[in-house]
Amino acid sequence: MKRYFCTLFDRNYLIKGLTMIKSLIRYSKNSEIYVLCLDDVTLDILNKINIQQIRCIPLKEVENKELLFAKKNRTNTEYCWTLASSFTWHVLDKNLEVDLITYLDADLLFFSDVEPIFKEIGNSSIAIIEHRFSPPFKSLEINGRFCVEWNSFRRNPEGMQCLDIWRRQCLEWCFYRNEEGKMGDQKYLDDWPKRYNSCHIIKNVGAGIAPWNYSQYKIIQLDKLITINNVKLIFYHFHQFQILENNKFYRVGKIYTSHQPEPKAIYEQYENELLNTLEKIKKIDINFKEGIIKNNNYIKEKITYLLPRKLKNFLRRFL
């Protein structure tokens, strides 16, 4: 069965986004991935790399009056969050052969077959995944019980209704702050299991491993196989990960590693994949440096770790 996915990124996330797609294709060969290219650099390089399963969509094809109005008062991050639901809707609206579409974040890496997730989803109209916060990070659930990293919608009345309502909510309000029970695009998902009878919460522990939950699991590497509580790791979410100059990396902040060190086998594989992707991109543009930062974020991490939450939210809003 053919699987349909969509994602979005600009040139600063091109290395990560392309790495995610390559890993997805490795474990889901019969797939089609729609990519919303947020700038011409991304569109040009993806077209030149010419991966058969990728369908490049220029931003101008998706932006309508509602999106352009929302764009005026949102940061780049907030606008990307706003676009996630609108682009997913766009793919379904323009491609009638797509029966089930899955939105993916660009900073994921797939480690094994995705079919166990789809088998679990079955005929459900909607599928979402919890953050599954480890005990030290339970307070972060104020930002949303579910993570917009894997969202599936079926072309049926309930699936389309859910996606359309979410799209309209994000057009109206999608900001990087907690306000009246809202936070970005993801807090809206909290009431979906109650509102929609056919909303499935993905339970496979190999899906959605991330800095906020890895400490609660037993992670083992056997050759290239990585297991989570004896279940194959399907995908990991590389939140906070930064690509640095000279083939170096910033993995994750001490807010997470102070409780338990990051799973090195997972990060080492991601780093190798990123370097491989960068090599492919440089064959097209030898001077490509987008998304590669010049410092190791040490000072930034120390400052943000010590700042009170209210002050951090204020700075995010105005800087």
Short mmCIF file of the C-alpha atoms (twelve columns), coordinates in Angstrom:
data_MODEL
# 
_entry.id   MODEL 
# 
loop_
_atom_site.group_PDB 
_atom_site.id 
_atom_site.type_symbol 
_atom_site.label_atom_id 
_atom_site.label_alt_id 
_atom_site.label_comp_id 
_atom_site.label_asym_id 
_atom_site.label_seq_id 
_atom_site.Cartn_x 
_atom_site.Cartn_y 
_atom_site.Cartn_z 
_atom_site.pdbx_PDB_model_num 
ATOM 1   C CA . MET A 1   0.000   0.000  0.000  1 
ATOM 2   C CA . LYS A 2   1.289   3.448  -0.905 1 
ATOM 3   C CA . ARG A 3   1.904   5.818  2.007  1 
ATOM 4   C CA . TYR A 4   1.578   9.589  1.739  1 
ATOM 5   C CA . PHE A 5   3.447   12.072 3.915  1 
ATOM 6   C CA . CYS A 6   3.952   15.816 4.028  1 
ATOM 7   C CA . THR A 7   6.441   18.103 5.732  1 
ATOM 8   C CA . LEU A 8   7.828   21.615 5.418  1 
ATOM 9   C CA . PHE A 9   11.147  23.386 5.880  1 
ATOM 10  C CA . ASP A 10  13.359  26.201 4.626  1 
ATOM 11  C CA . ARG A 11  17.072  26.296 3.777  1 
ATOM 12  C CA . ASN A 12  18.005  26.431 7.471  1 
ATOM 13  C CA . TYR A 13  16.306  23.060 8.005  1 
ATOM 14  C CA . LEU A 14  17.189  21.597 4.607  1 
ATOM 15  C CA . ILE A 15  19.940  19.304 5.923  1 
ATOM 16  C CA . LYS A 16  17.654  17.960 8.644  1 
ATOM 17  C CA . GLY A 17  14.568  17.768 6.452  1 
ATOM 18  C CA . LEU A 18  16.300  15.928 3.632  1 
ATOM 19  C CA . THR A 19  17.930  13.565 6.129  1 
ATOM 20  C CA . MET A 20  14.509  12.786 7.600  1 
ATOM 21  C CA . ILE A 21  13.060  12.082 4.146  1 
ATOM 22  C CA . LYS A 22  15.940  9.815  3.106  1 
ATOM 23  C CA . SER A 23  15.535  7.746  6.270  1 
ATOM 24  C CA . LEU A 24  11.760  7.550  5.745  1 
ATOM 25  C CA . ILE A 25  12.168  6.318  2.171  1 
ATOM 26  C CA . ARG A 26  14.654  3.688  3.362  1 
ATOM 27  C CA . TYR A 27  11.955  2.115  5.534  1 
ATOM 28  C CA . SER A 28  8.907   3.066  3.472  1 
ATOM 29  C CA . LYS A 29  9.953   2.613  -0.143 1 
ATOM 30  C CA . ASN A 30  6.420   2.812  -1.532 1 
ATOM 31  C CA . SER A 31  5.841   6.328  -0.263 1 
ATOM 32  C CA . GLU A 32  5.262   9.803  -1.606 1 
ATOM 33  C CA . ILE A 33  6.414   12.848 0.359  1 
ATOM 34  C CA . TYR A 34  5.031   16.305 -0.307 1 
ATOM 35  C CA . VAL A 35  7.480   19.015 0.771  1 
ATOM 36  C CA . LEU A 36  6.434   22.629 1.235  1 
ATOM 37  C CA . CYS A 37  9.593   24.510 0.234  1 
ATOM 38  C CA . LEU A 38  9.630   27.735 2.220  1 
ATOM 39  C CA . ASP A 39  12.231  29.438 0.027  1 
ATOM 40  C CA . ASP A 40  13.750  29.195 -3.454 1 
ATOM 41  C CA . VAL A 41  17.046  27.713 -2.210 1 
ATOM 42  C CA . THR A 42  15.226  24.709 -0.748 1 
ATOM 43  C CA . LEU A 43  13.107  24.284 -3.871 1 
ATOM 44  C CA . ASP A 44  16.106  24.516 -6.203 1 
ATOM 45  C CA . ILE A 45  18.309  22.043 -4.319 1 
ATOM 46  C CA . LEU A 46  15.552  19.462 -3.839 1 
ATOM 47  C CA . ASN A 47  14.669  19.668 -7.513 1 
ATOM 48  C CA . LYS A 48  18.319  19.135 -8.469 1 
ATOM 49  C CA . ILE A 49  18.753  16.215 -6.076 1 
ATOM 50  C CA . ASN A 50  15.638  14.804 -7.773 1 
ATOM 51  C CA . ILE A 51  14.533  12.051 -5.406 1 
ATOM 52  C CA . GLN A 52  11.688  10.191 -7.094 1 
ATOM 53  C CA . GLN A 53  9.400   10.063 -4.043 1 
ATOM 54  C CA . ILE A 54  9.577   13.814 -3.266 1 
ATOM 55  C CA . ARG A 55  6.951   16.247 -4.573 1 
ATOM 56  C CA . CYS A 56  8.205   19.812 -4.142 1 
ATOM 57  C CA . ILE A 57  5.549   22.474 -3.550 1 
ATOM 58  C CA . PRO A 58  6.541   26.171 -3.686 1 
ATOM 59  C CA . LEU A 59  5.249   28.317 -0.838 1 
ATOM 60  C CA . LYS A 60  3.405   30.626 -3.247 1 
ATOM 61  C CA . GLU A 61  1.138   27.724 -4.269 1 
ATOM 62  C CA . VAL A 62  -0.107  27.331 -0.704 1 
ATOM 63  C CA . GLU A 63  -0.219  30.871 0.641  1 
ATOM 64  C CA . ASN A 64  -3.693  32.371 0.425  1 
ATOM 65  C CA . LYS A 65  -5.180  35.567 1.854  1 
ATOM 66  C CA . GLU A 66  -5.749  33.969 5.260  1 
ATOM 67  C CA . LEU A 67  -2.172  32.755 5.558  1 
ATOM 68  C CA . LEU A 68  -0.685  36.008 4.317  1 
ATOM 69  C CA . PHE A 69  -2.751  37.903 6.884  1 
ATOM 70  C CA . ALA A 70  -1.549  35.593 9.689  1 
ATOM 71  C CA . LYS A 71  2.035   35.930 8.466  1 
ATOM 72  C CA . LYS A 72  2.088   39.651 9.233  1 
ATOM 73  C CA . ASN A 73  2.148   39.278 13.019 1 
ATOM 74  C CA . ARG A 74  3.978   35.967 13.551 1 
ATOM 75  C CA . THR A 75  7.596   34.913 13.901 1 
ATOM 76  C CA . ASN A 76  9.080   32.469 11.394 1 
ATOM 77  C CA . THR A 77  8.607   29.638 13.888 1 
ATOM 78  C CA . GLU A 78  4.995   30.590 14.578 1 
ATOM 79  C CA . TYR A 79  4.271   30.871 10.873 1 
ATOM 80  C CA . CYS A 80  5.734   27.405 10.244 1 
ATOM 81  C CA . TRP A 81  3.424   26.043 12.943 1 
ATOM 82  C CA . THR A 82  0.523   27.843 11.262 1 
ATOM 83  C CA . LEU A 83  1.462   26.319 7.910  1 
ATOM 84  C CA . ALA A 84  1.546   22.707 9.144  1 
ATOM 85  C CA . SER A 85  -2.217  22.231 9.202  1 
ATOM 86  C CA . SER A 86  -2.857  24.419 6.149  1 
ATOM 87  C CA . PHE A 87  -0.323  22.530 4.054  1 
ATOM 88  C CA . THR A 88  -1.690  19.157 5.149  1 
ATOM 89  C CA . TRP A 89  -5.146  20.376 4.088  1 
ATOM 90  C CA . HIS A 90  -3.707  21.638 0.786  1 
ATOM 91  C CA . VAL A 91  -2.220  18.221 -0.034 1 
ATOM 92  C CA . LEU A 92  -5.547  16.466 0.529  1 
ATOM 93  C CA . ASP A 93  -7.470  19.142 -1.339 1 
ATOM 94  C CA . LYS A 94  -5.267  19.018 -4.442 1 
ATOM 95  C CA . ASN A 95  -4.511  15.288 -4.597 1 
ATOM 96  C CA . LEU A 96  -7.690  13.228 -4.592 1 
ATOM 97  C CA . GLU A 97  -5.786  9.922  -4.763 1 
ATOM 98  C CA . VAL A 98  -4.437  10.545 -1.247 1 
ATOM 99  C CA . ASP A 99  -6.690  8.688  1.183  1 
ATOM 100 C CA . LEU A 100 -4.521  9.073  4.296  1 
ATOM 101 C CA . ILE A 101 -1.951  11.842 4.801  1 
ATOM 102 C CA . THR A 102 0.609   12.003 7.597  1 
ATOM 103 C CA . TYR A 103 2.292   15.257 8.590  1 
ATOM 104 C CA . LEU A 104 5.871   14.849 9.871  1 
ATOM 105 C CA . ASP A 105 8.254   17.230 11.608 1 
ATOM 106 C CA . ALA A 106 11.491  17.824 9.712  1 
ATOM 107 C CA . ASP A 107 13.815  17.013 12.636 1 
ATOM 108 C CA . LEU A 108 12.988  13.314 12.862 1 
ATOM 109 C CA . LEU A 109 15.037  10.287 11.843 1 
ATOM 110 C CA . PHE A 110 13.553  6.889  11.031 1 
ATOM 111 C CA . PHE A 111 15.356  3.783  12.250 1 
ATOM 112 C CA . SER A 112 12.999  0.982  11.146 1 
ATOM 113 C CA . ASP A 113 9.820   0.133  9.232  1 
ATOM 114 C CA . VAL A 114 6.878   2.516  9.786  1 
ATOM 115 C CA . GLU A 115 4.243   -0.128 8.988  1 
ATOM 116 C CA . PRO A 116 3.721   -1.128 12.653 1 
ATOM 117 C CA . ILE A 117 2.393   2.400  13.215 1 
ATOM 118 C CA . PHE A 118 -0.007  2.189  10.275 1 
ATOM 119 C CA . LYS A 119 -1.108  -1.283 11.351 1 
ATOM 120 C CA . GLU A 120 -1.930  0.156  14.756 1 
ATOM 121 C CA . ILE A 121 -3.785  3.124  13.226 1 
ATOM 122 C CA . GLY A 122 -5.925  0.755  11.155 1 
ATOM 123 C CA . ASN A 123 -9.022  2.477  9.776  1 
ATOM 124 C CA . SER A 124 -8.963  5.357  12.264 1 
ATOM 125 C CA . SER A 125 -9.811  8.793  10.881 1 
ATOM 126 C CA . ILE A 126 -7.130  10.585 12.906 1 
ATOM 127 C CA . ALA A 127 -3.885  9.469  14.553 1 
ATOM 128 C CA . ILE A 128 -1.792  11.483 17.002 1 
ATOM 129 C CA . ILE A 129 1.041   10.765 19.403 1 
ATOM 130 C CA . GLU A 130 1.619   11.795 23.009 1 
ATOM 131 C CA . HIS A 131 4.788   13.448 24.273 1 
ATOM 132 C CA . ARG A 132 4.868   10.713 26.948 1 
ATOM 133 C CA . PHE A 133 6.911   12.965 29.225 1 
ATOM 134 C CA . SER A 134 9.262   11.304 31.693 1 
ATOM 135 C CA . PRO A 135 8.405   12.161 35.335 1 
ATOM 136 C CA . PRO A 136 10.938  15.044 35.646 1 
ATOM 137 C CA . PHE A 137 9.307   16.793 32.680 1 
ATOM 138 C CA . LYS A 138 5.619   16.289 33.449 1 
ATOM 139 C CA . SER A 139 5.251   20.035 34.002 1 
ATOM 140 C CA . LEU A 140 5.908   20.543 30.272 1 
ATOM 141 C CA . GLU A 141 2.521   19.011 29.543 1 
ATOM 142 C CA . ILE A 142 1.115   22.510 30.041 1 
ATOM 143 C CA . ASN A 143 2.352   23.066 26.461 1 
ATOM 144 C CA . GLY A 144 0.312   20.148 25.137 1 
ATOM 145 C CA . ARG A 145 -0.286  16.486 25.835 1 
ATOM 146 C CA . PHE A 146 0.364   15.612 22.182 1 
ATOM 147 C CA . CYS A 147 3.275   16.400 19.897 1 
ATOM 148 C CA . VAL A 148 2.799   17.651 16.350 1 
ATOM 149 C CA . GLU A 149 5.484   15.325 14.978 1 
ATOM 150 C CA . TRP A 150 3.248   12.635 13.441 1 
ATOM 151 C CA . ASN A 151 -0.362  13.587 12.639 1 
ATOM 152 C CA . SER A 152 -2.421  11.382 10.308 1 
ATOM 153 C CA . PHE A 153 -5.738  12.366 8.706  1 
ATOM 154 C CA . ARG A 154 -8.005  10.193 6.575  1 
ATOM 155 C CA . ARG A 155 -10.088 11.518 3.700  1 
ATOM 156 C CA . ASN A 156 -13.437 10.897 5.377  1 
ATOM 157 C CA . PRO A 157 -15.912 13.274 7.075  1 
ATOM 158 C CA . GLU A 158 -14.357 13.019 10.543 1 
ATOM 159 C CA . GLY A 159 -10.748 13.241 9.396  1 
ATOM 160 C CA . MET A 160 -11.427 16.207 7.138  1 
ATOM 161 C CA . GLN A 161 -13.513 17.960 9.766  1 
ATOM 162 C CA . CYS A 162 -10.764 17.615 12.357 1 
ATOM 163 C CA . LEU A 163 -8.083  18.895 9.980  1 
ATOM 164 C CA . ASP A 164 -10.225 21.810 8.801  1 
ATOM 165 C CA . ILE A 165 -11.049 22.949 12.347 1 
ATOM 166 C CA . TRP A 166 -7.386  22.678 13.359 1 
ATOM 167 C CA . ARG A 167 -6.372  24.660 10.255 1 
ATOM 168 C CA . ARG A 168 -8.829  27.434 11.065 1 
ATOM 169 C CA . GLN A 169 -7.783  27.527 14.719 1 
ATOM 170 C CA . CYS A 170 -4.138  27.945 13.730 1 
ATOM 171 C CA . LEU A 171 -4.986  30.685 11.254 1 
ATOM 172 C CA . GLU A 172 -6.763  32.573 14.019 1 
ATOM 173 C CA . TRP A 173 -4.189  32.000 16.804 1 
ATOM 174 C CA . CYS A 174 -0.804  30.258 16.703 1 
ATOM 175 C CA . PHE A 175 1.803   31.859 18.950 1 
ATOM 176 C CA . TYR A 176 4.781   30.708 21.029 1 
ATOM 177 C CA . ARG A 177 3.124   31.312 24.396 1 
ATOM 178 C CA . ASN A 178 0.567   29.818 26.741 1 
ATOM 179 C CA . GLU A 179 -2.654  31.789 26.550 1 
ATOM 180 C CA . GLU A 180 -6.191  30.745 27.503 1 
ATOM 181 C CA . GLY A 181 -5.476  27.050 27.086 1 
ATOM 182 C CA . LYS A 182 -3.609  27.491 23.811 1 
ATOM 183 C CA . MET A 183 0.053   27.005 22.892 1 
ATOM 184 C CA . GLY A 184 1.298   27.172 19.322 1 
ATOM 185 C CA . ASP A 185 -0.405  24.626 17.098 1 
ATOM 186 C CA . GLN A 186 -0.216  21.635 19.439 1 
ATOM 187 C CA . LYS A 187 -2.392  22.469 22.456 1 
ATOM 188 C CA . TYR A 188 -5.421  22.274 20.156 1 
ATOM 189 C CA . LEU A 189 -4.886  18.509 19.945 1 
ATOM 190 C CA . ASP A 190 -5.662  17.972 23.638 1 
ATOM 191 C CA . ASP A 191 -9.420  17.646 23.115 1 
ATOM 192 C CA . TRP A 192 -9.334  15.539 19.922 1 
ATOM 193 C CA . PRO A 193 -9.695  12.131 21.662 1 
ATOM 194 C CA . LYS A 194 -12.888 13.379 23.345 1 
ATOM 195 C CA . ARG A 195 -14.243 15.240 20.328 1 
ATOM 196 C CA . TYR A 196 -13.632 12.605 17.638 1 
ATOM 197 C CA . ASN A 197 -14.745 8.985  18.030 1 
ATOM 198 C CA . SER A 198 -12.146 7.686  15.581 1 
ATOM 199 C CA . CYS A 199 -9.087  9.523  16.902 1 
ATOM 200 C CA . HIS A 200 -6.340  6.997  17.620 1 
ATOM 201 C CA . ILE A 201 -3.507  7.676  20.077 1 
ATOM 202 C CA . ILE A 202 -0.382  5.869  18.838 1 
ATOM 203 C CA . LYS A 203 0.879   3.505  21.555 1 
ATOM 204 C CA . ASN A 204 3.956   1.936  19.934 1 
ATOM 205 C CA . VAL A 205 6.834   2.869  22.278 1 
ATOM 206 C CA . GLY A 206 9.260   2.827  19.349 1 
ATOM 207 C CA . ALA A 207 7.527   5.858  17.860 1 
ATOM 208 C CA . GLY A 208 8.158   9.368  19.113 1 
ATOM 209 C CA . ILE A 209 11.201  8.836  21.310 1 
ATOM 210 C CA . ALA A 210 12.615  12.266 22.173 1 
ATOM 211 C CA . PRO A 211 14.683  14.165 24.766 1 
ATOM 212 C CA . TRP A 212 11.625  14.655 26.970 1 
ATOM 213 C CA . ASN A 213 10.901  10.915 27.297 1 
ATOM 214 C CA . TYR A 214 13.993  8.782  26.580 1 
ATOM 215 C CA . SER A 215 14.996  8.604  30.256 1 
ATOM 216 C CA . GLN A 216 12.040  6.337  31.106 1 
ATOM 217 C CA . TYR A 217 12.977  3.630  28.596 1 
ATOM 218 C CA . LYS A 218 15.540  0.845  28.356 1 
ATOM 219 C CA . ILE A 219 17.439  1.601  25.143 1 
ATOM 220 C CA . ILE A 220 19.685  -1.137 23.709 1 
ATOM 221 C CA . GLN A 221 21.788  -1.242 20.542 1 
ATOM 222 C CA . LEU A 222 22.523  -4.567 18.808 1 
ATOM 223 C CA . ASP A 223 24.626  -3.844 15.720 1 
ATOM 224 C CA . LYS A 224 22.494  -1.278 13.861 1 
ATOM 225 C CA . LEU A 225 19.249  -2.304 15.565 1 
ATOM 226 C CA . ILE A 226 18.134  -0.053 18.410 1 
ATOM 227 C CA . THR A 227 15.327  -1.175 20.696 1 
ATOM 228 C CA . ILE A 228 13.131  0.705  23.145 1 
ATOM 229 C CA . ASN A 229 11.912  -1.613 25.905 1 
ATOM 230 C CA . ASN A 230 12.589  -4.529 23.506 1 
ATOM 231 C CA . VAL A 231 10.585  -2.872 20.697 1 
ATOM 232 C CA . LYS A 232 12.301  -1.604 17.537 1 
ATOM 233 C CA . LEU A 233 12.958  2.141  17.523 1 
ATOM 234 C CA . ILE A 234 10.902  3.568  14.650 1 
ATOM 235 C CA . PHE A 235 11.655  7.270  14.876 1 
ATOM 236 C CA . TYR A 236 13.380  9.743  17.163 1 
ATOM 237 C CA . HIS A 237 12.643  13.473 17.464 1 
ATOM 238 C CA . PHE A 238 15.870  15.520 17.621 1 
ATOM 239 C CA . HIS A 239 14.542  18.481 19.568 1 
ATOM 240 C CA . GLN A 240 17.189  21.195 20.274 1 
ATOM 241 C CA . PHE A 241 19.754  19.520 17.993 1 
ATOM 242 C CA . GLN A 242 22.136  21.940 16.256 1 
ATOM 243 C CA . ILE A 243 24.634  21.442 13.427 1 
ATOM 244 C CA . LEU A 244 27.883  23.277 14.170 1 
ATOM 245 C CA . GLU A 245 30.880  24.169 12.062 1 
ATOM 246 C CA . ASN A 246 33.704  21.679 11.443 1 
ATOM 247 C CA . ASN A 247 31.422  18.635 11.526 1 
ATOM 248 C CA . LYS A 248 30.523  19.127 15.167 1 
ATOM 249 C CA . PHE A 249 27.128  19.025 16.829 1 
ATOM 250 C CA . TYR A 250 25.156  20.298 19.799 1 
ATOM 251 C CA . ARG A 251 22.966  17.392 20.820 1 
ATOM 252 C CA . VAL A 252 20.602  18.435 23.577 1 
ATOM 253 C CA . GLY A 253 20.457  20.738 26.598 1 
ATOM 254 C CA . LYS A 254 21.318  19.925 30.189 1 
ATOM 255 C CA . ILE A 255 17.682  20.249 31.165 1 
ATOM 256 C CA . TYR A 256 17.428  16.706 29.760 1 
ATOM 257 C CA . THR A 257 20.940  15.259 30.129 1 
ATOM 258 C CA . SER A 258 21.183  16.251 33.797 1 
ATOM 259 C CA . HIS A 259 18.622  13.500 34.489 1 
ATOM 260 C CA . GLN A 260 20.132  10.937 32.128 1 
ATOM 261 C CA . PRO A 261 22.763  11.204 29.363 1 
ATOM 262 C CA . GLU A 262 21.440  11.246 25.818 1 
ATOM 263 C CA . PRO A 263 21.332  7.873  24.004 1 
ATOM 264 C CA . LYS A 264 24.639  8.075  22.125 1 
ATOM 265 C CA . ALA A 265 23.906  5.329  19.621 1 
ATOM 266 C CA . ILE A 266 20.850  7.226  18.393 1 
ATOM 267 C CA . TYR A 267 22.659  10.557 18.140 1 
ATOM 268 C CA . GLU A 268 25.750  9.121  16.475 1 
ATOM 269 C CA . GLN A 269 23.642  7.570  13.736 1 
ATOM 270 C CA . TYR A 270 21.814  10.876 13.187 1 
ATOM 271 C CA . GLU A 271 25.079  12.798 12.986 1 
ATOM 272 C CA . ASN A 272 26.467  10.411 10.364 1 
ATOM 273 C CA . GLU A 273 23.266  10.732 8.327  1 
ATOM 274 C CA . LEU A 274 23.413  14.537 8.506  1 
ATOM 275 C CA . LEU A 275 27.024  14.597 7.278  1 
ATOM 276 C CA . ASN A 276 26.068  12.319 4.408  1 
ATOM 277 C CA . THR A 277 23.216  14.656 3.456  1 
ATOM 278 C CA . LEU A 278 25.454  17.714 3.678  1 
ATOM 279 C CA . GLU A 279 27.911  16.024 1.322  1 
ATOM 280 C CA . LYS A 280 25.142  15.469 -1.232 1 
ATOM 281 C CA . ILE A 281 23.986  19.084 -0.952 1 
ATOM 282 C CA . LYS A 282 27.539  20.395 -1.389 1 
ATOM 283 C CA . LYS A 283 27.817  18.526 -4.683 1 
ATOM 284 C CA . ILE A 284 25.121  20.907 -5.885 1 
ATOM 285 C CA . ASP A 285 26.214  24.016 -3.955 1 
ATOM 286 C CA . ILE A 286 29.805  23.817 -2.691 1 
ATOM 287 C CA . ASN A 287 29.293  26.920 -0.534 1 
ATOM 288 C CA . PHE A 288 26.133  25.736 1.220  1 
ATOM 289 C CA . LYS A 289 26.235  26.586 4.959  1 
ATOM 290 C CA . GLU A 290 22.574  27.140 5.797  1 
ATOM 291 C CA . GLY A 291 21.523  25.747 9.151  1 
ATOM 292 C CA . ILE A 292 25.122  25.444 10.362 1 
ATOM 293 C CA . ILE A 293 25.792  27.707 13.335 1 
ATOM 294 C CA . LYS A 294 29.104  29.224 14.391 1 
ATOM 295 C CA . ASN A 295 28.963  28.708 18.147 1 
ATOM 296 C CA . ASN A 296 28.209  25.773 20.418 1 
ATOM 297 C CA . ASN A 297 25.275  27.444 22.193 1 
ATOM 298 C CA . TYR A 298 27.031  27.036 25.552 1 
ATOM 299 C CA . ILE A 299 26.351  30.591 26.760 1 
ATOM 300 C CA . LYS A 300 22.829  30.579 25.342 1 
ATOM 301 C CA . GLU A 301 22.069  27.296 27.088 1 
ATOM 302 C CA . LYS A 302 23.355  28.538 30.445 1 
ATOM 303 C CA . ILE A 303 21.315  31.725 30.225 1 
ATOM 304 C CA . THR A 304 18.077  30.087 29.089 1 
ATOM 305 C CA . TYR A 305 18.406  27.329 31.690 1 
ATOM 306 C CA . LEU A 306 18.601  29.863 34.517 1 
ATOM 307 C CA . LEU A 307 15.956  32.328 33.339 1 
ATOM 308 C CA . PRO A 308 12.457  32.140 34.890 1 
ATOM 309 C CA . ARG A 309 9.817   30.651 32.576 1 
ATOM 310 C CA . LYS A 310 7.785   33.893 32.412 1 
ATOM 311 C CA . LEU A 311 10.843  35.878 31.334 1 
ATOM 312 C CA . LYS A 312 11.728  33.269 28.691 1 
ATOM 313 C CA . ASN A 313 8.195   33.437 27.283 1 
ATOM 314 C CA . PHE A 314 8.431   37.244 27.198 1 
ATOM 315 C CA . LEU A 315 11.758  37.137 25.311 1 
ATOM 316 C CA . ARG A 316 10.429  34.575 22.821 1 
ATOM 317 C CA . ARG A 317 7.489   36.816 22.086 1 
ATOM 318 C CA . PHE A 318 9.399   40.034 21.445 1 
ATOM 319 C CA . LEU A 319 12.848  38.968 20.227 1 
# 
